Amino acid sequence: MQETNELPHLMFQNKTILIADHSEVHRLLLADYLVQLGFSCVLFENAEKLISDFDRHPQSVILLEIEFPGIKGIEIAQATKSVLEKSGKRHIYVAMSARGDDLPAMGAKAGFDDYLQKPVTKNDLQACLHRHLPHKDDLITPLTGVLFSAGAESKLYSLKMFEDDDPEFVRSIIEIFVFETPGYMESIRNAFEMDNMAELKLIAHKIKPHFGFFGAFALQNTFQKLEDIGAGILGKDKFTELMEYAERESSLLVSQLNKDFLA
């Protein structure tokens, strides 16, 4: 990634981080992490809102999902950088994506200063901010313990990612996941039946990191394959097997989380 040593000190004085991500769960999770680290944040649910509100904010770090529907994060970065060059402002652009090993190279080629693999952990976020916001060591706090224990080995989830988080906040994340996941399953199947591969790809990409939050990496990988079907990388003949597994396992995961934390 690009060197940031020559960035003006004004950059380091701003404690408000901008977050643009189409996943409500991921926005809330990042916001909670940032508050714990002593930062404030502004959340954007789509690219258009970020672009329309862009000039109102001083130089900052922008955590930017690179695969928004419609306007892509890469296009946002390129467009806003062009505007900023004329005004003399400078932002730190951090690409976020659930993509695989090509994310670092793609982010660097597009001019991003850094990248974060989704689902973003608190440790990764701390390290990223520390790289670009020196002199803020007092804001970086160690992680200690695990908020909840998954209990028996038969559990399909782990809450290791939520170390040190407020229990009520974690419960709110679980509530969103439990409430939204069945609808996503239905939407993916409907998109396939209507041969709307673009919609299938979009939904699978959006929900994929959510399973990573709970350590359900086999399901996360399954949704990557469903996304690949939507993108035409994987054959449609694989859909039924993958979808049946996704529906079965996600239903069990939702049931366990609901029973353990919401019932």
Sine and cosine of phi, psi and omega as CSV:
sin_phi,cos_phi,sin_psi,cos_psi,sin_omega,cos_omega
0.00,0.00,0.20,-0.98,-0.10,-1.00
-0.96,0.28,0.53,-0.85,0.06,-1.00
-0.93,0.37,0.55,-0.83,0.00,-1.00
-0.83,-0.55,0.15,0.99,-0.08,-1.00
-0.88,0.47,-0.45,0.89,-0.08,-1.00
-1.00,-0.08,0.16,0.99,0.01,-1.00
-0.93,0.37,0.56,-0.83,-0.01,-1.00
-0.90,0.43,0.50,-0.87,-0.04,-1.00
-0.91,0.42,-0.33,0.94,0.05,-1.00
-0.84,0.55,-0.57,0.82,0.03,-1.00
-0.84,0.55,-0.66,0.75,-0.14,-0.99
-0.98,0.19,-0.13,0.99,-0.02,-1.00
-1.00,-0.02,-0.22,0.98,-0.04,-1.00
-1.00,0.01,0.86,-0.52,-0.04,-1.00
-0.98,-0.21,0.22,0.98,0.04,-1.00
-0.97,-0.23,0.88,-0.48,-0.02,-1.00
-0.98,-0.18,0.68,-0.73,0.05,-1.00
-1.00,-0.09,0.73,-0.69,-0.01,-1.00
-0.84,-0.55,0.85,-0.53,0.07,-1.00
-0.84,-0.54,0.94,-0.34,-0.07,-1.00
-0.47,-0.88,0.69,-0.73,-0.04,-1.00
-0.99,0.14,-0.07,1.00,0.04,-1.00
-0.99,-0.13,0.89,-0.47,0.01,-1.00
-0.87,0.48,-0.67,0.75,0.00,-1.00
-0.87,0.49,-0.70,0.71,-0.04,-1.00
-0.93,0.37,-0.62,0.79,0.06,-1.00
-0.87,0.50,-0.72,0.69,-0.02,-1.00
-0.90,0.43,-0.65,0.76,-0.01,-1.00
-0.90,0.44,-0.73,0.68,0.02,-1.00
-0.89,0.45,-0.65,0.76,0.01,-1.00
-0.88,0.47,-0.66,0.75,0.02,-1.00
-0.90,0.43,-0.70,0.71,0.05,-1.00
-0.85,0.53,-0.72,0.70,-0.06,-1.00
-0.90,0.43,-0.65,0.76,0.04,-1.00
-0.88,0.47,-0.67,0.74,0.04,-1.00
-0.87,0.50,-0.53,0.85,-0.04,-1.00
-1.00,0.02,0.05,1.00,0.06,-1.00
1.00,-0.04,0.21,0.98,0.01,-1.00
-0.97,-0.26,0.34,-0.94,0.24,-0.97
-0.96,-0.28,0.16,-0.99,-0.03,-1.00
-0.46,-0.89,0.37,-0.93,0.11,-0.99
-0.85,-0.52,0.77,-0.63,-0.11,-0.99
-0.96,-0.26,0.67,-0.75,0.05,-1.00
-0.79,-0.61,0.78,-0.63,-0.05,-1.00
-1.00,-0.01,-0.23,0.97,0.05,-1.00
-0.50,-0.87,0.25,-0.97,-0.10,-1.00
-0.91,0.42,-0.62,0.79,-0.05,-1.00
-0.88,0.48,-0.66,0.75,0.00,-1.00
-0.92,0.40,-0.63,0.78,0.04,-1.00
-0.89,0.46,-0.73,0.68,-0.05,-1.00
-0.90,0.43,-0.68,0.73,-0.05,-1.00
-0.93,0.37,-0.45,0.89,-0.07,-1.00
-0.98,-0.20,0.03,1.00,-0.22,-0.98
-0.87,0.49,-0.71,0.71,-0.11,-0.99
-0.94,0.34,-0.21,0.98,-0.04,-1.00
-0.99,0.17,-0.20,0.98,-0.12,-0.99
-0.94,-0.34,0.64,-0.77,0.07,-1.00
-0.95,0.32,0.04,-1.00,0.00,-1.00
-0.81,0.58,0.69,-0.73,-0.14,-0.99
-0.40,-0.92,0.08,-1.00,0.20,-0.98
-1.00,-0.03,0.74,-0.67,0.02,-1.00
-0.91,-0.42,0.89,-0.46,0.11,-0.99
-1.00,-0.02,0.94,-0.35,-0.24,-0.97
-0.83,-0.56,0.90,-0.43,0.14,-0.99
-0.89,0.46,0.80,-0.60,-0.12,-0.99
-1.00,0.01,-0.09,1.00,-0.05,-1.00
-0.84,-0.55,0.73,0.68,0.15,-0.99
-0.85,0.52,0.54,-0.84,0.19,-0.98
-0.92,0.39,0.62,-0.78,-0.03,-1.00
0.99,0.12,-0.93,-0.37,0.02,-1.00
-0.96,0.28,0.82,-0.57,-0.03,-1.00
-0.99,0.13,0.44,-0.90,0.02,-1.00
-0.85,0.53,-0.59,0.81,0.02,-1.00
-0.89,0.45,-0.65,0.76,0.02,-1.00
-0.92,0.40,-0.61,0.79,0.04,-1.00
-0.88,0.47,-0.73,0.68,-0.02,-1.00
-0.87,0.50,-0.71,0.71,-0.03,-1.00
-0.91,0.41,-0.67,0.74,-0.03,-1.00
-0.92,0.39,-0.71,0.70,-0.05,-1.00
-0.96,0.29,-0.53,0.85,0.06,-1.00
-0.89,0.46,-0.64,0.77,0.01,-1.00
-0.88,0.47,-0.67,0.74,0.03,-1.00
-0.92,0.40,-0.67,0.74,-0.06,-1.00
-0.91,0.41,-0.57,0.82,0.00,-1.00
-0.85,0.53,-0.56,0.83,-0.01,-1.00
-0.97,0.24,-0.48,0.88,-0.04,-1.00
-1.00,-0.05,-0.19,0.98,0.00,-1.00
1.00,0.07,0.06,1.00,0.02,-1.00
-0.99,0.14,0.32,-0.95,0.04,-1.00
-0.57,-0.82,0.85,-0.53,0.08,-1.00
-0.95,-0.32,0.40,-0.92,0.18,-0.98
-1.00,-0.06,0.85,-0.53,0.00,-1.00
-0.97,-0.23,0.86,-0.51,0.02,-1.00
-0.91,-0.42,0.91,-0.41,0.01,-1.00
-0.97,0.24,0.72,-0.70,0.09,-1.00
-0.86,-0.52,0.71,-0.70,0.02,-1.00
-0.27,-0.96,0.40,-0.92,0.12,-0.99
-1.00,-0.07,0.22,0.98,0.04,-1.00
-0.89,0.46,0.16,-0.99,-0.04,-1.00
-1.00,0.02,-0.68,-0.73,-0.13,-0.99
-0.93,0.36,-0.23,0.97,-0.04,-1.00
-0.99,0.11,-0.07,1.00,-0.03,-1.00
-0.87,0.49,-0.74,0.68,0.00,-1.00
-0.85,0.53,-0.72,0.69,-0.03,-1.00
-0.92,0.39,-0.67,0.74,-0.01,-1.00
-0.92,0.40,-0.66,0.75,0.02,-1.00
-0.89,0.45,-0.69,0.72,0.00,-1.00
-0.90,0.43,-0.67,0.74,-0.01,-1.00
-0.90,0.44,-0.56,0.83,-0.03,-1.00
-0.99,0.11,-0.05,1.00,0.06,-1.00
1.00,-0.06,0.21,0.98,0.07,-1.00
-0.96,0.29,0.47,-0.88,-0.01,-1.00
-1.00,0.07,-0.38,0.93,-0.02,-1.00
-0.26,-0.96,0.03,-1.00,0.01,-1.00
-0.54,-0.84,0.41,-0.91,0.08,-1.00
-0.71,-0.70,0.79,-0.61,0.03,-1.00
-0.98,0.19,0.78,-0.63,0.05,-1.00
-1.00,0.08,0.60,-0.80,0.02,1.00
-0.96,0.27,0.71,-0.71,-0.05,-1.00
-0.97,0.24,0.77,-0.64,0.06,-1.00
-1.00,-0.03,0.30,-0.95,0.02,-1.00
-0.90,0.44,-0.63,0.78,0.03,-1.00
-0.87,0.49,-0.70,0.71,-0.01,-1.00
-0.90,0.44,-0.66,0.75,0.00,-1.00
-0.90,0.43,-0.68,0.73,0.03,-1.00
-0.85,0.53,-0.74,0.67,-0.04,-1.00
-0.89,0.45,-0.65,0.76,0.00,-1.00
-0.89,0.45,-0.74,0.67,0.00,-1.00
-0.90,0.44,-0.59,0.80,0.01,-1.00
-0.90,0.43,-0.57,0.82,0.02,-1.00
-0.91,0.41,-0.56,0.83,-0.14,-0.99
-0.94,-0.34,-0.18,0.98,0.04,-1.00
-0.82,-0.57,0.93,0.37,0.04,-1.00
-0.89,0.46,0.31,-0.95,-0.03,-1.00
0.96,0.27,0.21,0.98,0.07,-1.00
-0.91,-0.42,0.55,0.84,-0.02,-1.00
-0.86,0.51,-0.49,0.87,-0.04,-1.00
-0.93,0.36,-0.25,0.97,-0.01,-1.00
-1.00,-0.02,-0.18,0.98,-0.05,-1.00
-1.00,-0.06,0.89,-0.45,-0.06,-1.00
-0.90,-0.44,0.57,-0.82,-0.03,-1.00
-0.96,0.28,0.41,-0.91,0.08,-1.00
-1.00,0.01,0.66,-0.75,0.01,-1.00
-0.68,-0.73,0.78,-0.63,0.11,-0.99
0.95,0.31,-0.02,-1.00,0.04,-1.00
-0.82,-0.57,0.73,-0.68,-0.08,-1.00
-0.88,0.48,-0.79,0.62,0.03,-1.00
-0.82,-0.57,0.43,-0.90,0.09,-1.00
-0.97,-0.23,0.68,-0.74,0.02,-1.00
-0.94,0.35,-0.31,0.95,0.07,-1.00
0.98,0.18,-0.81,-0.59,-0.10,-1.00
-0.89,0.45,0.42,-0.91,-0.02,-1.00
-0.90,0.44,-0.36,0.93,-0.04,-1.00
-0.97,0.26,-0.15,0.99,0.00,-1.00
-0.90,0.44,0.64,-0.77,-0.02,-1.00
-1.00,-0.01,-0.02,1.00,-0.09,-1.00
-0.77,-0.64,0.28,-0.96,0.16,-0.99
-0.67,-0.74,0.60,-0.80,0.03,-1.00
-0.94,-0.35,0.46,0.89,0.00,-1.00
-0.85,0.52,-0.54,0.84,-0.04,-1.00
-0.90,0.43,-0.37,0.93,-0.08,-1.00
-0.99,-0.13,0.46,0.89,0.01,-1.00
-0.83,0.56,0.72,-0.70,0.07,-1.00
0.94,0.35,0.07,1.00,0.02,-1.00
-0.98,0.20,0.44,-0.90,0.06,-1.00
-0.90,0.43,0.76,-0.65,-0.06,-1.00
-0.84,0.55,-0.61,0.79,0.00,-1.00
-0.93,0.38,-0.58,0.81,0.06,-1.00
-0.91,0.42,-0.72,0.69,0.00,-1.00
-0.88,0.48,-0.63,0.77,0.02,-1.00
-0.89,0.46,-0.60,0.80,0.02,-1.00
-0.92,0.40,-0.59,0.80,0.06,-1.00
-0.90,0.43,-0.68,0.73,0.02,-1.00
-0.89,0.46,-0.66,0.75,0.01,-1.00
-0.87,0.50,-0.71,0.71,0.01,-1.00
-0.88,0.47,-0.71,0.71,-0.01,-1.00
-0.88,0.47,-0.74,0.68,-0.02,-1.00
-0.89,0.45,-0.63,0.77,-0.05,-1.00
-0.96,0.28,-0.66,0.75,-0.15,-0.99
-1.00,0.06,-0.50,0.87,-0.16,-0.99
-0.86,0.51,-0.72,0.70,0.02,-1.00
-0.85,0.53,-0.60,0.80,0.02,-1.00
-0.91,0.41,-0.62,0.78,0.06,-1.00
-0.89,0.45,-0.64,0.77,0.02,-1.00
-0.87,0.50,-0.73,0.69,-0.01,-1.00
-0.90,0.44,-0.64,0.77,-0.02,-1.00
-0.92,0.40,-0.62,0.79,0.02,-1.00
-0.91,0.42,-0.71,0.71,0.00,-1.00
-0.90,0.43,-0.67,0.75,0.02,-1.00
-0.89,0.46,-0.65,0.76,0.00,-1.00
-0.89,0.46,-0.65,0.76,0.02,-1.00
-0.91,0.41,-0.70,0.71,-0.03,-1.00
-0.90,0.43,-0.47,0.88,0.03,-1.00
-1.00,-0.04,0.09,1.00,-0.01,-1.00
0.84,0.55,0.57,0.82,0.05,-1.00
-0.99,-0.13,0.99,0.15,-0.09,-1.00
-0.93,0.36,-0.50,0.87,0.03,-1.00
-0.91,0.42,-0.67,0.74,0.03,-1.00
-0.93,0.38,-0.66,0.75,0.04,-1.00
-0.85,0.53,-0.73,0.68,0.01,-1.00
-0.86,0.50,-0.69,0.72,-0.03,-1.00
-0.90,0.45,-0.73,0.68,-0.05,-1.00
-0.92,0.39,-0.70,0.71,0.00,-1.00
-0.88,0.48,-0.65,0.76,0.02,-1.00
-0.91,0.41,-0.63,0.78,-0.05,-1.00
-0.92,0.38,-0.67,0.74,-0.10,-1.00
-1.00,0.08,-0.35,0.94,-0.09,-1.00
-0.78,0.63,-0.77,0.64,-0.04,-1.00
-0.91,0.40,-0.40,0.92,-0.03,-1.00
-0.85,0.53,-0.60,0.80,-0.01,-1.00
-0.95,0.32,-0.48,0.88,0.08,-1.00
-0.91,0.42,-0.51,0.86,0.04,-1.00
-0.83,0.56,-0.59,0.81,-0.10,-1.00
-0.97,-0.23,0.29,0.96,0.07,-1.00
0.94,0.33,0.26,0.96,-0.01,-1.00
-1.00,-0.01,0.94,0.35,-0.17,-0.98
-0.96,0.28,-0.45,0.89,0.07,-1.00
-0.91,0.42,-0.65,0.76,0.06,-1.00
-0.93,0.37,-0.62,0.78,0.05,-1.00
-0.86,0.51,-0.67,0.74,0.03,-1.00
-0.92,0.39,-0.58,0.81,0.04,-1.00
-0.89,0.46,-0.67,0.74,0.01,-1.00
-0.95,0.31,-0.43,0.90,0.14,-0.99
-0.90,0.43,-0.65,0.76,0.02,-1.00
-0.93,0.37,-0.60,0.80,0.08,-1.00
-0.91,0.42,-0.62,0.78,0.08,-1.00
-0.89,0.46,-0.63,0.78,0.03,-1.00
-0.90,0.44,-0.57,0.82,0.07,-1.00
-0.90,0.44,-0.70,0.71,0.02,-1.00
-0.88,0.47,-0.52,0.85,-0.01,-1.00
-1.00,0.08,-0.09,1.00,-0.01,-1.00
0.99,0.14,0.17,0.99,0.00,-1.00
-0.99,0.16,-0.54,0.84,-0.01,-1.00
-0.88,-0.48,0.57,-0.82,-0.07,-1.00
-0.92,0.38,0.52,-0.86,0.00,-1.00
-0.91,0.41,-0.35,0.94,-0.01,-1.00
-0.91,0.42,-0.26,0.96,0.01,-1.00
-1.00,0.06,-0.16,0.99,-0.15,-0.99
-0.88,0.47,-0.76,0.64,-0.11,-0.99
-0.84,0.54,-0.75,0.67,0.00,-1.00
-0.88,0.47,-0.72,0.69,-0.02,-1.00
-0.91,0.41,-0.66,0.75,-0.05,-1.00
-0.94,0.35,-0.63,0.78,0.04,-1.00
-0.89,0.46,-0.65,0.76,0.06,-1.00
-0.91,0.42,-0.72,0.70,-0.03,-1.00
-0.88,0.48,-0.70,0.72,-0.01,-1.00
-0.92,0.40,-0.69,0.72,-0.03,-1.00
-0.90,0.43,-0.77,0.64,-0.08,-1.00
-0.95,0.30,-0.61,0.79,0.00,-1.00
-0.93,0.37,-0.56,0.83,0.07,-1.00
-0.90,0.44,-0.67,0.74,0.04,-1.00
-0.91,0.42,-0.66,0.75,0.01,-1.00
-0.89,0.45,-0.73,0.68,0.03,-1.00
-0.87,0.50,-0.67,0.74,0.00,-1.00
-0.89,0.46,-0.69,0.73,0.01,-1.00
-0.91,0.42,-0.71,0.71,-0.01,-1.00
-0.90,0.43,-0.66,0.75,0.01,-1.00
-0.89,0.45,-0.71,0.71,-0.01,-1.00
-0.92,0.40,-0.68,0.74,-0.11,-0.99
-0.97,0.23,-0.47,0.88,-0.15,-0.99
-0.79,-0.62,-0.30,0.95,-0.10,-0.99
-0.89,-0.46,-0.43,0.90,-0.08,-1.00
-0.94,0.35,0.00,0.00,0.00,0.00
